[in-house]
Amino acid sequence: MIPQTPQEWFTLLSERLRSRHIRLWAVERYVTGNAPLPEGATEVKEAYQRWQTLARADYPSLVVDAPAERMNIAGFRVGDDATDNDSARALWRRSLMESASNDVTRDMLVFGVAYAMASPTVEGAVLTHESPYTCIVDMDPLVPSRVRAGLKVWHDIGADFAVLHLPGMIYYYERQATQRSNMIATPSGVLLPSAAQSGWRLVRSAESGIDVVPMVQFLNRGGVGEFELVTDLLDRINWVVLQRLLIIAMQAFRQRALVGELPEKDPEGNVIDYEAMFTPGPDALWTLPDGVSIWESQPGDIQQILSAVKDDVRELSAVTRTPMSVLSPDSANQSAEGASLMREGLVYKVEDRQRRMAPFWEALVSMGLTLD
């Protein structure tokens, strides 16, 4: 049933926001250096964890940055005027959206969803980037581009605040200073208030000055992040890298053995401590009896492991349409035709993401100019 009152909308949106945190947290781990640790020896968990941490590669950030760096707002045109619109440009600069728009783009590519909002201030309207952790909207299923309601929560000195946007109206909520049990922590360590906890009270309402909800939602293809569907492949790469590190570390300590017969006691009858006698070192000199030699194990070949990682990275490049030149520094060996096809795939992906974002950037700026 469609909510009929502001309180019903607040309850619905806050619950949706709370239930989404688990997915957002799991995805963000991969772009903040906190990807799941490769499986290993649980019986020596603390000692092993250092190796697991070293094995994590930051390919997700490269997958996201490749299209994000190519998606920028070039200008603003109103109607048939081909020149850059001064009012829209002033609004954009006042809102510091030159950098904030990049944050919106990155959120969409990482989480599959991003938000921005237009708000009136005494200095004029401003546009803001909103985090998917603290902002959510409800879209009209009959008109997917229309927002029926929107919620934003934030923490300020001594209290938590929330605003509920409905067409033409804004409802302001507050609660006492958040206890840690009411907070959520992102993988990067940022603490944010949770909207789904109790204690909220409506303090006032006001007309918004606009007959639509001044919030927009940017939805990526399929509603998922650029690497979200290939996290198993990313985990596999990290696991193979871990095996390489362990093999290299273990081979640094070669096994040695004495081949031949050695007496157990010296001429005086004392037991000979061969472990102390044959202590390895850069200044050690060992004298062996006739017929006795030293055997030393040989290092294993890790080229197959290195090749396996490269194969997995190439697969990651293919499924995410990210050029190998972005993911691997030795991609110079890639054929010219293959490199051209990969760049072409990235171009098509960027064009698709830009088409998805453009109408909502236009709607956001239009709402900002209306509120200005």
LUMVEXVO-677616 format. One record per residue: residue in three letters; z, x, y of N, C-alpha, C in turn; chain. Coordinates in pm, whole numbers, plus 50000, padded with zeros to 5 digits. Atoms other than C-alpha are relative to their C-alpha. Example, Ala and Ser with C-alpha at 12.3 -4.5 7.8 and 13.67 -1.06 7.14 Angstrom:
BEGIN
   res    n.up   n.east   n.north   ca.up   ca.east   ca.north    c.up   c.east   c.north   chain
   ALA   50000    50089     49881   50780     51230      49550   50000    50090     50120       A
   SER   49994    49918     49881   50714     51367      49894   50073    49923     50109       A
// end
This chain:
BEGIN
   res    n.up   n.east   n.north   ca.up   ca.east   ca.north    c.up   c.east   c.north   chain
   MET   50000    50084     49880   50000     50000      50000   50000    50087     50125       A
   ILE   50008    49924     49876   49912     50128      50347   50128    49980     50081       A
   PRO   49878    50015     49919   50227     50200      50552   49974    49915     50124       A
   GLN   50013    50090     49886   50289     49948      50828   50085    50042     50119       A
   THR   49909    49961     49892   50567     50111      51031   50001    50152     50014       A
   PRO   49989    49853     49983   50621     50459      51180   50089    50065     49895       A
   GLN   49910    49941     50098   50911     50518      50941   49934    50010     49863       A
   GLU   50071    49994     50127   50695     50435      50641   49897    50113     50000       A
   TRP   50094    49889     49989   50429     50677      50763   50073    50135     49993       A
   PHE   49923    49875     50002   50693     50946      50821   50044    50034     49858       A
   THR   49954    49978     50138   50831     50903      50468   49884    50043     49911       A
   LEU   50116    49968     50084   50486     50911      50308   49950    50141     50027       A
   LEU   50058    49870     49967   50359     51216      50496   50097    50115     49970       A
   SER   49903    49894     50027   50682     51415      50464   50008    50029     49851       A
   GLU   49996    49979     50145   50683     51361      50087   49874    50074     49954       A
   ARG   50122    49928     50035   50320     51471      50060   50009    50147     50042       A
   LEU   49987    49863     49952   50398     51779      50266   50091    50080     49909       A
   ARG   49906    49931     50088   50693     51869      50045   49936    50032     49865       A
   SER   50059    49979     50133   50499     51825      49720   49887    50102     50003       A
   ARG   50110    49904     49990   50217     52048      49848   50047    50144     50012       A
   HIS   49950    49865     49976   50440     52349      49916   49984    50090     49877       A
   ILE   50008    49919     50122   50434     52465      49552   49861    50062     49987       A
   ARG   50137    49948     50011   50055     52498      49551   49971    50101     50109       A
   LEU   50024    49906     49890   50040     52663      49894   50067    50133     49973       A
   TRP   49924    49878     50027   50306     52914      49791   49931    50083     49893       A
   ALA   50064    49928     50110   50125     53002      49468   49871    50068     50046       A
   VAL   50125    49942     49952   49795     53062      49650   50028    50115     50096       A
   GLU   49975    49898     49898   49943     53260      49939   50050    50132     49940       A
   ARG   49950    49878     50064   50105     53507      49698   49889    50104     49984       A
   TYR   50109    49908     50028   49764     53657      49630   49950    50073     50124       A
   VAL   50049    49934     49879   49689     53744      49995   50112    50065     50081       A
   THR   49888    49936     49931   50032     53877      50090   50059    50114     49918       A
   GLY   49950    49891     50081   50068     54147      49824   50107    49960     49902       A
   ASN   49896    50048     50091   50291     53927      49607   49941    49926     49881       A
   ALA   50063    50064     50116   50050     53829      49329   50091    50012     49879       A
   PRO   49916    49993     50121   50213     53755      48991   49988    50138     49933       A
   LEU   50001    49869     50064   50312     54078      48817   49934    49992     49864       A
   PRO   50060    49998     50134   50103     54170      48512   50109    50001     49894       A
   GLU   49901    50005     50107   50286     54100      48187   50023    50139     49943       A
   GLY   49968    49868     50053   50467     54396      48040   50126    49998     49917       A
   ALA   49881    49982     50083   50780     54526      47869   50120    49931     50063       A
   THR   49888    50076     49943   51049     54266      47937   50135    50064     49972       A
   GLU   49871    49940     50034   51321     54474      47772   50039    50111     50099       A
   VAL   49970    49901     49896   51296     54735      48050   49943    49948     50132       A
   LYS   50062    50073     49890   51218     54490      48327   50006    50075     50132       A
   GLU   49987    49935     49869   51355     54683      48625   49916    50126     50010       A
   ALA   50078    49877     49998   51196     55015      48532   49851    49970     49997       A
   TYR   50141    50033     50017   50869     54846      48441   49941    49932     50124       A
   GLN   50049    50078     49887   50847     54636      48756   49930    50087     50104       A
   ARG   50065    49910     49906   50757     54937      48970   49854    50023     49961       A
   TRP   50136    49981     50046   50450     54999      48756   49919    49872     50021       A
   GLN   50070    50126     49981   50360     54631      48771   49959    49982     50146       A
   THR   50030    50014     49858   50377     54636      49150   49883    50089     50041       A
   LEU   50109    49909     49968   50148     54939      49172   49866    49951     49949       A
   ALA   50126    50042     50063   49890     54763      48956   49930    49889     50077       A
   ARG   50061    50113     49930   49824     54477      49200   49897    50046     50103       A
   ALA   50107    49968     49905   49494     54502      49388   49981    49883     50096       A
   ASP   50008    50104     49897   49429     54311      49711   49856    49950     50016       A
   TYR   50135    50054     49992   49087     54171      49626   49995    49862     50067       A
   PRO   50008    50131     49934   49176     53814      49743   49979    50007     50151       A
   SER   50018    49987     49855   49204     53929      50105   49856    50037     50034       A
   LEU   50139    49963     49975   48859     54088      50081   49907    49881     49980       A
   VAL   50081    50119     50026   48712     53769      49933   50008    49903     50118       A
   VAL   49981    50091     49885   48856     53571      50227   49943    50061     50127       A
   ASP   50043    49937     49874   48779     53823      50502   49848    50008     50012       A
   ALA   50146    49987     49994   48411     53858      50407   49935    49884     50074       A
   PRO   50057    50110     49921   48319     53505      50527   50073    49977     50131       A
   ALA   49923    50029     49879   48601     53475      50782   49954    50084     50118       A
   GLU   50042    49910     49891   48478     53774      50984   49865    49959     50058       A
   ARG   50133    50042     49954   48138     53605      51018   50001    49858     50056       A
   MET   49989    50138     49952   48267     53266      51137   50078    49999     50131       A
   ASN   49938    49999     49867   48335     53260      51512   49935    49893     50087       A
   ILE   50051    50098     49904   48297     53003      51789   49922    50074     50107       A
   ALA   50086    49928     49906   48005     53116      52004   49999    49937     50138       A
   GLY   50007    50064     49869   48009     52857      52285   50020    49851     49988       A
   PHE   49975    50144     49994   48049     52496      52395   49889    49935     50082       A
   ARG   50102    50074     49929   47774     52255      52491   50036    49852     50000       A
   VAL   49971    50142     49985   47818     51899      52619   49871    49927     50030       A
   GLY   50122    50076     49978   47534     51651      52589   49876    50086     49984       A
   ASP   50126    49926     50004   47190     51793      52660   50005    50132     50076       A
   ASP   49986    49877     49922   47325     52078      52871   50003    50120     49904       A
   ALA   50009    49886     50091   47226     52404      52699   50093    50114     50038       A
   THR   49911    49892     49956   47471     52616      52899   50141    49977     49950       A
   ASP   49862    50009     50044   47829     52690      52806   50081    49912     50095       A
   ASN   49924    50094     49918   48061     52413      52927   50126    50067     50054       A
   ASP   49888    49929     49938   48314     52550      53176   50134    49937     49965       A
   SER   49873    50068     50028   48581     52285      53112   50046    50029     49857       A
   ALA   49966    49972     50139   48567     52335      52736   50042    50146     49983       A
   ARG   49965    49859     50009   48575     52713      52777   50137    50027     50059       A
   ALA   49868    49983     49938   48876     52692      53010   50110    49949     49907       A
   LEU   49904    50054     50096   49059     52471      52759   50018    50096     49884       A
   TRP   49996    49908     50114   48973     52714      52480   50081    50126     50033       A
   ARG   49929    49877     49961   49100     53018      52670   50146    49973     50030       A
   ARG   49862    50034     49970   49413     52846      52796   50082    49983     49872       A
   SER   49933    50023     50129   49497     52762      52435   50004    50125     49913       A
   LEU   50006    49875     50077   49439     53124      52321   49930    49981     49866       A
   MET   50068    50032     50125   49200     52989      52062   49901    50107     49956       A
   GLU   50085    49891     50047   48990     53308      52056   50056    50061     49873       A
   SER   49935    49945     50120   49244     53436      51804   50051    49889     49908       A
   ALA   49944    50108     50081   49401     53108      51689   49893    49934     49914       A
   SER   50108    50059     50080   49062     52977      51573   49975    50082     49874       A
   ASN   50014    49915     50119   49042     53275      51336   50109    49969     49898       A
   ASP   49891    50038     50091   49380     53173      51192   49967    49868     49930       A
   VAL   50041    50127     50061   49245     52821      51133   49897    50026     49890       A
   THR   50103    49969     50098   48940     52961      50956   50059    50065     49877       A
   ARG   49940    49930     50115   49149     53190      50740   50085    49905     49916       A
   ASP   49922    50098     50076   49385     52906      50644   49908    49917     49910       A
   MET   50091    50082     50080   49090     52697      50529   49946    50078     49881       A
   LEU   50057    49919     50108   48948     52983      50323   50105    50042     49897       A
   VAL   49892    49963     50093   49286     53074      50169   50054    49879     49927       A
   PHE   49933    50116     50059   49445     52733      50112   49905    49886     49965       A
   GLY   50091    50111     50020   49139     52511      50110   50014    49892     50105       A
   VAL   49976    50099     49896   49277     52316      50406   50063    50070     50120       A
   ALA   49945    49944     49876   49363     52396      50769   50011    49888     50102       A
   TYR   49975    50104     49900   49483     52204      51073   49999    50058     50140       A
   ALA   49990    49968     49858   49457     52209      51450   50034    49870     50073       A
   MET   49952    50117     49929   49598     51975      51713   49980    50017     50149       A
   ALA   50009    50003     49855   49544     51879      52077   50125    49932     50055       A
   SER   49875    50054     49944   49860     51822      52285   49998    50009     50151       A
   PRO   49991    49992     49853   49921     51737      52653   50121    50081     50043       A
   THR   49889    49926     49940   50140     51970      52862   49990    49985     50152       A
   VAL   50002    50010     49854   50230     51993      53231   49890    50085     50060       A
   GLU   50107    49915     49951   49972     52269      53270   49862    49949     49959       A
   GLY   50125    50050     50053   49705     52064      53094   50003    50000     49849       A
   ALA   50004    50008     50146   49604     51997      52736   49985    50139     49939       A
   VAL   50014    49876     50075   49629     52276      52479   49960    49967     49857       A
   LEU   50037    50010     50140   49479     52324      52136   50084    50101     49922       A
   THR   49912    49912     50077   49698     52474      51864   49958    50003     49853       A
   HIS   50017    49983     50145   49657     52611      51514   50130    49957     49933       A
   GLU   49882    50050     50069   49896     52437      51273   49998    50046     49855       A
   SER   49989    49950     50137   50021     52574      50942   49997    49886     49899       A
   PRO   49996    50102     50106   49951     52374      50622   50139    49980     49942       A
   TYR   49862    50017     50047   50318     52432      50539   50074    49897     50083       A
   THR   49922    50084     49909   50434     52227      50839   49918    49888     50063       A
   CYS   50087    50101     49940   50143     51995      50917   49920    49931     49890       A
   ILE   50079    50074     50098   49966     51719      50722   49946    49875     50067       A
   VAL   50060    50122     49947   49739     51424      50795   49961    49908     49886       A
   ASP   50051    50098     50095   49626     51108      50620   49861    49958     50047       A
   MET   50138    50031     49964   49249     51055      50616   49963    49860     49952       A
   ASP   50048    50134     50035   49082     50714      50610   49899    50014     49886       A
   PRO   50095    49985     50112   48911     50681      50268   49865    49937     50027       A
   LEU   50127    50064     49967   48642     50457      50420   49921    50081     50103       A
   VAL   50063    49913     49900   48573     50697      50710   50068    50136     49988       A
   PRO   49929    49875     50032   48665     51045      50576   50023    50093     50118       A
   SER   49980    49913     49884   48637     51204      50921   50110    49948     50094       A
   ARG   49903    50061     49909   48898     50973      51077   50143    50019     49946       A
   VAL   49860    49979     50036   49269     51059      51074   50078    49873     50033       A
   ARG   49920    50120     49977   49498     50758      51031   50141    50032     50051       A
   ALA   49865    49960     49958   49827     50945      51081   50015    50149     49978       A
   GLY   49977    49857     50013   49952     51299      51124   50145    50035     50027       A
   LEU   49860    49959     49986   50287     51478      51095   50007    50151     50018       A
   LYS   49974    49859     49980   50405     51814      51227   50150    50021     50011       A
   VAL   49858    49967     49991   50750     51970      51180   50014    50145     50044       A
   TRP   49974    49863     49959   50900     52283      51335   50149    50017     50028       A
   HIS   49860    49967     49971   51231     52458      51401   50006    50069     50135       A
   ASP   49974    49934     49873   51359     52551      51744   50150    50025     50007       A
   ILE   49860    49959     49990   51696     52675      51870   50093    49883     49972       A
   GLY   49895    50097     50029   51968     52471      51703   49957    49872     49933       A
   ALA   50040    50129     50057   51757     52189      51559   49860    50009     49940       A
   ASP   50135    50018     50053   51452     52080      51362   49936    49883     50073       A
   PHE   50073    50103     49928   51185     51867      51524   49878    49958     49920       A
   ALA   50121    50051     50065   50899     51651      51401   49933    49902     50095       A
   VAL   50076    50101     49924   50624     51451      51568   49907    49929     49903       A
   LEU   50090    50084     50079   50442     51165      51400   49897    49941     50094       A
   HIS   50109    50050     49917   50104     51082      51547   49934    49881     49931       A
   LEU   50079    50115     50040   49951     50736      51510   49903    49971     50114       A
   PRO   50095    50026     49892   49652     50610      51708   50068    49940     50124       A
   GLY   49945    50046     49874   49770     50577      52067   50148    50024     50019       A
   MET   49855    49986     49991   50135     50662      51992   50048    50132     49940       A
   ILE   49932    49882     50053   50364     50961      51933   50146    49963     49977       A
   TYR   49860    50027     50034   50703     50933      51761   50069    50134     49978       A
   TYR   49928    49872     50000   50957     51214      51808   50126    49987     49914       A
   TYR   49884    49998     50090   51215     51297      51538   50076    50131     50018       A
   GLU   49916    49881     49994   51507     51540      51538   50104    49994     49889       A
   ARG   49881    49994     50086   51788     51656      51310   50077    50125     50036       A
   GLN   49913    49887     49968   52075     51900      51334   49945    50128     49940       A
   ALA   50047    49869     50044   52030     52272      51276   49985    50004     49849       A
   THR   50033    49999     50142   51869     52325      50938   50090    50095     49922       A
   GLN   49931    49915     50096   52083     52455      50655   49895    50073     49916       A
   ARG   50098    49923     50079   51920     52714      50432   49944    49918     49885       A
   SER   50049    50083     50108   51891     52452      50158   49886    49910     50046       A
   ASN   50108    50081     49945   51656     52261      50390   49880    50083     50042       A
   MET   50107    49910     49958   51431     52561      50444   49911    50036     49882       A
   ILE   50091    49947     50100   51126     52683      50257   49958    50139     50046       A
   ALA   50040    49863     49969   51027     53049      50240   49859    50023     49947       A
   THR   50134    49966     50043   50663     53155      50228   50003    50136     49929       A
   PRO   50002    49870     50067   50561     53457      50013   50012    50118     50096       A
   SER   49987    49892     49903   50546     53663      50333   50139    50006     50062       A
   GLY   49862    49995     49954   50914     53584      50398   50031    49912     50121       A
   VAL   49977    50087     49885   50873     53330      50682   50076    49876     49955       A
   LEU   49922    50120     50031   51135     53053      50677   49951    49884     50085       A
   LEU   50049    50118     49931   51011     52706      50767   50083    49880     49960       A
   PRO   49922    50120     50036   51188     52368      50781   49921    49912     49905       A
   SER   50063    50094     50092   51117     52122      50502   50008    49859     50058       A
   ALA   50003    50134     49940   51011     51777      50620   50063    49896     49911       A
   ALA   49958    50104     50093   51128     51596      50308   50151    49986     49986       A
   GLN   49856    50011     50009   51500     51653      50354   50051    49886     50088       A
   SER   49942    50110     49923   51730     51386      50495   50052    50050     50134       A
   GLY   49938    49965     49873   51888     51377      50839   49913    49976     50121       A
   TRP   50088    50024     49886   51588     51292      51055   50037    49869     50069       A
   ARG   49980    50124     49924   51634     51035      51331   49895    49991     50110       A
   LEU   50099    50024     49896   51383     50882      51568   50070    50000     50136       A
   VAL   49933    49989     49870   51479     50979      51924   49923    49930     50111       A
   ARG   50077    50072     49898   51193     50835      52126   49856    49988     49954       A
   SER   50143    50016     50024   50831     50724      52124   49930    49991     50134       A
   ALA   50076    50003     49876   50555     50739      52383   49853    49981     49968       A
   GLU   50144    50011     50016   50192     50658      52434   49938    50139     50009       A
   SER   50061    49866     50006   49969     50954      52354   49891    50018     50105       A
   GLY   50108    49989     49903   49702     50876      52611   49863    50013     49937       A
   ILE   50127    49991     50073   49431     50878      52346   50008    49902     49883       A
   ASP   49997    50106     50101   49330     50607      52100   49975    50048     49858       A
   VAL   50012    49943     50134   49294     50843      51803   50114    50098     49977       A
   VAL   49900    49898     50032   49527     51083      51625   49943    50136     50041       A
   PRO   50057    49873     49947   49480     51417      51811   50021    50118     49906       A
   MET   49988    49895     50101   49483     51621      51489   49874    50000     49916       A
   VAL   50118    49989     50086   49196     51749      51276   50035    50080     49876       A
   GLN   49983    49930     50128   49181     51865      50917   49868    50065     49962       A
   PHE   50117    49926     50046   48938     52136      50806   50014    50016     49849       A
   LEU   49992    49998     50146   48865     52100      50436   49892    50090     49944       A
   ASN   50095    49910     50063   48702     52376      50236   49928    49929     49886       A
   ARG   50075    50059     50111   48453     52308      49959   50091    49976     49881       A
   GLY   49915    50035     50114   48633     52125      49681   50147    49991     50034       A
   GLY   49859    50004     49962   48957     52138      49879   50081    50116     49946       A
   VAL   49928    49884     50055   49044     52478      49729   49962    50125     50078       A
   GLY   50027    49873     49934   49062     52834      49860   49886    50075     49933       A
   GLU   50116    49926     50049   48785     53087      49811   50024    50069     49866       A
   PHE   49970    49929     50126   48963     53261      49521   50090    49919     49909       A
   GLU   49899    50077     50074   49187     52981      49396   49956    49968     49857       A
   LEU   50048    50035     50133   48966     52898      49097   49979    50122     49911       A
   VAL   50020    49878     50081   48946     53261      48980   50127    50085     49995       A
   THR   49875    49923     50006   49313     53360      48983   50021    50063     49862       A
   ASP   49990    49938     50133   49292     53422      48607   49924    50131     49996       A
   LEU   50078    49876     49995   49023     53681      48672   50074    50106     50081       A
   LEU   49922    49905     49920   49237     53843      48943   50118    50054     49919       A
   ASP   49888    49956     50085   49533     53854      48702   49952    50097     49893       A
   ARG   50054    49911     50103   49311     54016      48439   49971    50138     50057       A
   ILE   50026    49872     49936   49202     54288      48681   50130    50077     50017       A
   ASN   49870    49934     49981   49565     54363      48766   50058    50048     49868       A
   TRP   49945    49961     50131   49659     54372      48397   49930    50125     49947       A
   VAL   50073    49883     50049   49384     54622      48309   50037    50123     50084       A
   VAL   49957    49888     49916   49480     54839      48607   50137    50050     49957       A
   LEU   49866    49961     50048   49839     54837      48479   49989    50087     49875       A
   GLN   50015    49919     50122   49726     54967      48139   49951    50140     50033       A
   ARG   50050    49868     49959   49536     55249      48311   50114    50085     50055       A
   LEU   49888    49924     49943   49845     55352      48509   50096    50048     49892       A
   LEU   49906    49963     50107   50062     55350      48198   49943    50110     49911       A
   ILE   50061    49897     50084   49816     55554      47994   50002    50135     50071       A
   ILE   50000    49875     49924   49785     55814      48269   50140    50059     50005       A
   ALA   49862    49951     49990   50163     55836      48307   50048    50056     49866       A
   MET   49953    49953     50131   50227     55870      47934   49930    50130     49959       A
   GLN   50072    49879     50037   49958     56136      47896   50042    50119     50083       A
   ALA   49947    49887     49924   50129     56346      48162   50105    50076     49918       A
   PHE   49900    49938     50087   50388     56417      47891   49938    50016     49861       A
   ARG   50068    49978     50127   50183     56563      47605   50099    50033     49890       A
   GLN   49918    49970     50116   50335     56578      47260   49963    50139     49947       A
   ARG   50023    49866     50055   50378     56931      47117   50073    50014     49867       A
   ALA   49938    49975     50130   50458     57056      46768   49973    50145     49959       A
   LEU   50016    49865     50054   50509     57391      46598   49942    49990     49860       A
   VAL   50066    50000     50130   50280     57455      46304   50034    50131     49930       A
   GLY   49959    49881     50074   50423     57695      46047   50148    49994     49966       A
   GLU   49862    49994     50045   50757     57797      45896   50084    50079     50100       A
   LEU   49906    49933     49911   51049     57885      46127   50138    49997     49935       A
   PRO   49866    49997     50060   51395     57995      46015   50093    49904     50073       A
   GLU   49903    50089     49939   51681     57754      46075   50113    50078     50067       A
   LYS   49889    49922     49943   51931     58038      46149   49950    50140     50035       A
   ASP   50034    49863     49963   51919     58377      46318   50068    50096     49905       A
   PRO   49939    49903     50093   52021     58703      46142   50152    49995     49997       A
   GLU   49854    50009     49998   52384     58643      46251   50051    49870     49938       A
   GLY   49958    50125     50065   52386     58302      46079   50018    49883     50095       A
   ASN   49987    50111     49904   52380     58090      46395   49877    49909     49994       A
   VAL   50111    50097     50000   52170     57772      46403   49916    50021     50128       A
   ILE   50090    49974     49886   51867     57830      46629   49966    49867     50069       A
   ASP   50032    50120     49921   51823     57571      46908   49858    50017     50055       A
   TYR   50140    49985     49957   51444     57556      46929   49966    49914     50122       A
   GLU   50027    50087     49885   51454     57272      47183   50030    50074     50130       A
   ALA   49967    49923     49881   51627     57498      47435   49910    50122     50013       A
   MET   50081    49879     49998   51417     57798      47337   49859    49972     50053       A
   PHE   50138    50032     49962   51083     57623      47392   49995    49897     50113       A
   THR   50004    50088     49884   51163     57445      47717   49878    50033     50085       A
   PRO   50121    49970     49923   50832     57410      47904   50032    50025     50147       A
   GLY   49983    49970     49859   50801     57545      48255   49892    50095     50046       A
   PRO   50107    49912     49950   50559     57734      48483   50028    50148     49978       A
   ASP   49966    49859     50020   50748     58060      48424   50042    50029     49857       A
   ALA   49955    49984     50139   50813     58009      48051   49901    50088     49922       A
   LEU   50082    49915     50087   50685     58274      47805   50061    49994     49860       A
   TRP   49951    50018     50136   50716     58201      47435   49939    50104     49907       A
   THR   50045    49906     50103   50697     58459      47155   50016    49933     49864       A
   LEU   49999    50070     50128   50605     58313      46817   49982    50099     49886       A
   PRO   50020    49913     50118   50633     58473      46473   49858    49989     49947       A
   ASP   50132    50005     50063   50321     58555      46276   49989    49873     49916       A
   GLY   50025    50119     50081   50168     58244      46118   50048    49871     50063       A
   VAL   49951    50122     49933   50323     57999      46368   49917    49977     50126       A
   SER   50079    50035     49882   50117     57818      46631   50054    49869     50059       A
   ILE   49956    50123     49932   50166     57533      46878   49884    49901     50006       A
   TRP   50098    50109     49990   49981     57203      46851   50036    49913     50121       A
   GLU   49976    50085     49883   49940     56988      47164   49902    49883     49997       A
   SER   50086    50118     50001   49809     56632      47183   49902    50006     50117       A
   GLN   50103    50000     49897   49492     56573      47385   49999    49866     50074       A
   PRO   50002    50125     49924   49455     56318      47664   49891    49905     49951       A
   GLY   50098    50101     50040   49278     55994      47580   49898    49976     50111       A
   ASP   50108    50028     49905   48959     55881      47750   50027    49864     50066       A
   ILE   49975    50125     49929   49025     55620      48022   49873    49946     50067       A
   GLN   50124    50045     49937   48660     55581      48121   49967    49856     49962       A
   GLN   50027    50137     50041   48631     55262      47919   50084    49901     50079       A
   ILE   49914    50088     49920   48925     55115      48109   49946    49989     50142       A
   LEU   50057    50003     49866   48771     55215      48441   49875    49913     50005       A
   SER   50122    50081     50006   48443     55056      48335   50034    49852     49987       A
   ALA   49959    50139     50017   48625     54737      48232   50042    49939     50134       A
   VAL   49960    50049     49869   48780     54705      48577   49879    49975     50089       A
   LYS   50121    50017     49919   48442     54758      48743   49922    49877     49957       A
   ASP   50069    50119     50049   48290     54490      48521   50068    49873     50050       A
   ASP   49927    50117     49952   48565     54246      48618   49980    49981     50150       A
   VAL   50022    50010     49855   48518     54327      48987   49860    49947     50028       A
   ARG   50136    50053     49983   48145     54264      48952   49997    49850     49971       A
   GLU   49992    50144     50029   48226     53929      48793   50065    49925     50116       A
   LEU   49937    50060     49883   48460     53852      49084   49902    49989     50115       A
   SER   50102    50001     49895   48180     53944      49324   49901    49886     49978       A
   ALA   50100    50103     50029   47942     53706      49148   50055    49860     50019       A
   VAL   49949    50138     49996   48166     53402      49118   50049    49960     50138       A
   THR   49955    50033     49864   48296     53427      49475   49890    50025     50104       A
   ARG   50114    49970     49912   47958     53532      49624   50042    50097     50111       A
   THR   49956    49895     49909   48119     53836      49783   49925    50128     49966       A
   PRO   50077    49879     50031   47896     54146      49813   50087    50110     49941       A
   MET   49927    49889     50061   48000     54441      49597   50036    50106     50103       A
   SER   49969    49902     49896   47989     54657      49910   50134    49970     50067       A
   VAL   49870    50039     49944   48297     54463      50026   50112    50032     49902       A
   LEU   49896    49986     50101   48489     54489      49699   50013    50140     49943       A
   SER   49997    49870     50065   48395     54837      49579   49930    50103     50087       A
   PRO   50061    49898     49915   48328     55156      49778   49885    50075     49935       A
   ASP   50107    49926     50067   48091     55297      49514   49880    49910     49972       A
   SER   50110    50093     50024   47848     55006      49538   49866    50054     50048       A
   ALA   50127    49941     49958   47585     55243      49676   49902    50010     49883       A
   ASN   50086    49993     50117   47454     55261      49319   49935    49866     49968       A
   GLN   50058    50131     50023   47372     54890      49334   49855    49998     50048       A
   SER   50141    50005     49962   47001     54812      49347   49984    49928     50133       A
   ALA   50026    50061     49870   46852     54714      49680   49979    49849     49985       A
   GLU   50024    50142     50021   46739     54380      49537   50130    49926     49971       A
   GLY   49872    50063     50030   47083     54305      49395   50088    49987     50123       A
   ALA   49920    50005     49878   47253     54392      49724   49948    49893     50094       A
   SER   50060    50101     49914   47009     54172      49912   50036    49860     49953       A
   LEU   49965    50131     50054   47077     53877      49681   50146    49966     50027       A
   MET   49859    50025     49974   47453     53918      49723   50024    49967     50147       A
   ARG   49986    50030     49857   47424     53927      50103   49946    49861     50030       A
   GLU   50057    50133     49980   47203     53620      50084   50097    49892     49955       A
   GLY   49900    50096     50047   47469     53440      49880   50114    49984     50099       A
   LEU   49894    50007     49901   47733     53528      50139   49955    49924     50123       A
   VAL   50054    50072     49884   47509     53402      50419   50000    49850     49975       A
   TYR   50002    50142     50032   47461     53069      50244   50141    49942     49997       A
   LYS   49862    50048     50005   47835     53040      50183   50057    49983     50141       A
   VAL   49950    50009     49862   47916     53112      50549   49937    49880     50072       A
   GLU   50066    50114     49936   47659     52858      50665   50060    49868     49952       A
   ASP   49939    50121     50054   47811     52597      50434   50138    49976     50062       A
   ARG   49866    50016     49943   48165     52663      50561   49993    49965     50149       A
   GLN   50014    50032     49859   48048     52652      50923   49959    49855     50020       A
   ARG   50039    50140     49990   47879     52316      50868   50118    49907     49975       A
   ARG   49883    50083     50029   48203     52181      50726   50099    50001     50117       A
   MET   49902    49989     49893   48408     52304      51023   49949    49948     50134       A
   ALA   50054    50029     49867   48173     52235      51317   50035    49861     50053       A
   PRO   49969    50132     49944   48223     51855      51349   50146    49987     50043       A
   PHE   49857    50014     49968   48600     51896      51354   50039    50087     50119       A
   TRP   49980    49925     49876   48591     52173      51614   49955    49918     50119       A
   GLU   50050    50084     49892   48381     51941      51826   50098    49887     50031       A
   ALA   49905    50110     49979   48628     51654      51773   50127    50051     50067       A
   LEU   49877    49946     49943   48925     51877      51859   49982    50029     50148       A
   VAL   50024    49968     49859   48774     52005      52184   49982    49873     50081       A
   SER   50020    50128     49930   48668     51653      52277   50133    49931     50028       A
   MET   49868    50061     49979   49024     51525      52229   50079    50078     50105       A
   GLY   49932    49920     49900   49158     51816      52431   49952    49970     50141       A
   LEU   50054    50033     49868   48924     51737      52722   50044    49860     50044       A
   THR   49952    50135     49966   49031     51370      52705   50144    50003     50049       A
   LEU   49859    49990     49961   49397     51469      52730   50021    50085     50123       A
   ASP   49983    49903     49891   49335     51729      53001   50013    49928     50136       A
// end
